[in-house]
Amino acid sequence: MNTDSVHTEETTLDPQDWSSIRALGHQMLDDMFDYISSSAQRPAWKKPSPYAIASMQQPLPELPQDTAEVYEDFFTQVLPYNTNNLHPRFWGWVQGGGTATGMLADMLASAMNANVSLGDHMPMYVERQVIDWAKEMMGFPSTASGILVSGGSLANITALVVARNQFVKDVRKKGMQSISSQLIVYGSSETHNCVIKGIEVVGIGSDNFRKIPVDADYCIMPDELKRMIEEDKAAGHTPFCIIGNAGTVNTGAIDPLAELSTIAQENGCWFHVDGAFGAVPKILPEFQHKLRGIELADSVAFDYHKWLYVNYEVACVLIRDEQKHRDAFAISVSYLVHHERGLSAGPDAFSNYGMELSRGFKALKVWMSLKENGMQKYRQLVRQNIHQAQYLAGLVQLEPSLELVAEASLNIVCFRYVSPECNDEQLNRINKEILMRLHELGIAAPTYTFLDGKYVIRAAITNHRTRLTDLDQLVKAVIQLGNEVAAS
Ligand SMILES: Cc1ncc(COP(=O)(O)O)c(C=O)c1O
């Protein structure tokens, strides 16, 4: 007999003693406010200690542990070794820094334990409100649809599923075998790898993604796109989707989106914009011209957790034609049927617009943040980051031992340490070493990329805590470390 079954006393996961969990909860909250407000006083990055790593290689716990002790384990083994994108000198990959209100909103959502899938309850309406606001930000019509997802990757994949399913009518039932001519997707060679993954996931295959060359500013070359479309047509293939980049991951380049939209229309293609972070300046009047075309797209993907600084994780995909969106995902099953009244009534189920059935209440932190700050504040912060990128690029250009490797047209600065005695191969090694030392010394956390074979230090500024003096420190440290490494 299973020994567990001899316990007949009824039990629950609720605390026996609410007053002690309340005290612990208040302690956690205080600790986290301290943690967020003191982010600048810690190193930009700290390597997880061997002890902390070993603490995550333990057997499955059989016996209960006191909650305060569990929290202590978190506090000593997990918290100190965070990615630390809260730090003012964190500029790695493209990560936003979160906010105190975002943290609180996540706590509230978790306390509600809301499952924002279907039914007549307020979290459903909150997400609908957030999506309506997203349409306003992106210039999409009010009749468009959308859904919140975990990140830009899932947002792009969701759009690709809709694009494919509306194009190949029988694909949901018959699969990709029902296609007689190979579908082809087009995007610049700078397109993010999550889009390529998406093309694989939807069964088109990455060989059928045409990497269109870019110009000196890393923007797609529309004439090359047109030429490749004609070539594919002549070969009997079916051009089906064009991806426009609103802010490439490497340099923040913005493709000529309006022109891509026209090419898509002329060729009967779906036009999707990956605007993970670079679609956000659509909220700035001065970016209306550069980002013109987002509002013409069939779909757009963008993140709240990057350049809108909302805590991880939350992104949005908007689809211009709600029916096409719904047709791609809705399935009618007896246990999910919408009712006229009662809990099973309410707005159309979100599960009709994406892959997930159970979904968390991500919308709450977006809703609370947008209300708390208002668009005026976001416009100020996004402008601030763009200005900071220009400032950093300016500092780099003033230094003979630094080279600005790409124009900083948005919020990304790619540069490297240079020395007349070193060739590109040596410089690649030196700059990689500089970057690792910057991290290990806890000075700053930019990351890197390769541009034309050059290893560059890449600062993506989606950080509301960065100040100009942080960028001064970065430049000073890169030069100092570069001199040390080059001399060694
Ligand atoms: C241009 C672009 N697209 C898509 C993504 C993927 O977004 P996420 O990390 O939110 O999945 C990124 C991430 O940096 C990105 O920069």
The ligand as a MOL file (V3000), in Angstrom:
LIG
                    3D

  0  0  0     0  0            999 V3000
M  V30 BEGIN CTAB
M  V30 COUNTS 16 16 0 0 0
M  V30 BEGIN ATOM
M  V30 1 C 14.1690 42.1840 -33.8340 0
M  V30 2 C 13.8060 41.1320 -32.8470 0
M  V30 3 N 12.8240 40.2660 -33.1370 0
M  V30 4 C 12.4590 39.3010 -32.2760 0
M  V30 5 C 13.0900 39.1500 -31.0760 0
M  V30 6 C 12.6760 38.0550 -30.1390 0
M  V30 7 O 11.9440 38.6120 -29.0860 0
M  V30 8 P 11.7810 37.8320 -27.6830 0
M  V30 9 O 13.1440 37.7640 -27.0920 0
M  V30 10 O 10.8570 38.7110 -26.9130 0
M  V30 11 O 11.2240 36.4950 -27.9850 0
M  V30 12 C 14.1300 40.0110 -30.7250 0
M  V30 13 C 14.8610 39.8630 -29.4590 0
M  V30 14 O 15.7750 40.5570 -29.1590 0
M  V30 15 C 14.4840 41.0360 -31.6220 0
M  V30 16 O 15.4550 41.9050 -31.3440 0
M  V30 END ATOM
M  V30 BEGIN BOND
M  V30 1 1 1 2
M  V30 2 1 2 3
M  V30 3 2 2 15
M  V30 4 2 3 4
M  V30 5 1 4 5
M  V30 6 1 5 6
M  V30 7 2 5 12
M  V30 8 1 6 7
M  V30 9 1 7 8
M  V30 10 2 8 9
M  V30 11 1 8 10
M  V30 12 1 8 11
M  V30 13 1 12 13
M  V30 14 1 12 15
M  V30 15 2 13 14
M  V30 16 1 15 16
M  V30 END BOND
M  V30 END CTAB
M  END
